């Protein structure tokens, strides 16, 4: 598999584009994106599990029951969440405008939104921007679409790779956004993936769900799950490979590897661009009594404000890690725990190895590192990708609506 992080890529069977509609602010920034397939194509989606769900999530979940879609319409600057029935009507109106301009059915257009919660989403910006949005559609327009869905992101997030599926070269391109309010079961995160592989809808859904569990559901920036997160995967079939209907089909494993690689890459980019983040950290728990224990231990450490501020300060404060483990609910004996910082052991049998502190502090100054925790309670393991908490994180979120 070959891949590259570039804003300029083409996936046969798709066009993308973006326009400035004034949803964010009337300063000319791109804030509406559109991805269009040449024809109806199998499409899968994974959505937030937050009980409070934005209007575009409700609408897209309903429309994806068919297993097919034709386009994805997205906006930034307004989450269209907490807006009740008028919010759902606004989402329907936005997609109806796009559908009419594209000559497709409204039910074939999915929608995603990101931005401030609770603000009404008016139709006017879409009506004004629609001609420019349609005119912007191009095979290489994914870069513009990636910039249009940014909120507090500092960089656009894109992925493209090719691989061989059943003797046929297929490609997969993706764009994503997310920098804060990031916690598994997805987050204030949008991700749109397009491939030219031929895949049956049910199998496409399985592939996406497995890829999300191995990637986006293993990251956290601040522990907050959003109302708007969604991941869509569209398959145009333009590559012409034999249709894939299951993992045992020739080419199935290659497709799963490609989709998982895309999700992992974009997930890493989201964490690296976390609001105010200066460091990326893997929290790897091994030796847990169960998979559930490993997961909750890893997330409790990864989301601990005290651990995350220690990361920012470059302080190998293993006591904060041990304390977080103790409240995680995972079963273990504190006197058995070992903790390593990129291979430098700081805790052995629950006791600090103070002679290694200076070496561990050097590790903590790296832009990317791993905290490995061995609970010595079983065979289960789980790894979470997180980042530090800096002063900038507080500043960004204190001023977000102003």
URWO-V41609 format. One record per run of one state. SS is the DSSP state (h for helix, s for strand, l for the rest). FROM is the first residue (numbers start at 1). TO is the last residue. If there is no record, write none. Layout:
ss=<SS SS>
from=<FROM FROM>
to=<TO TO>
This chain:
ss=<l s l s l s l h l s l h l h s l h l s l h l s l s l s l s l s l h l h s l s l s l h l s l h l h l h l h l s l s l s l h l s l s l h l>
from=<1 2 5 14 20 32 48 55 67 68 79 84 103 106 109 117 124 137 138 139 142 149 157 166 168 178 183 184 190 196 199 200 201 214 216 219 221 230 236 244 245 252 273 280 289 291 304 305 314 318 328 334 337 338 342 344 349 351 353 354 365 368 375 380 388 391 399>
to=<1 4 13 19 31 47 54 66 67 78 83 102 105 108 116 123 136 137 138 141 148 156 165 167 177 182 183 189 195 198 199 200 213 215 218 220 229 235 243 244 251 272 279 288 290 303 304 313 317 327 333 336 337 341 343 348 350 352 353 364 367 374 379 387 390 398 402>
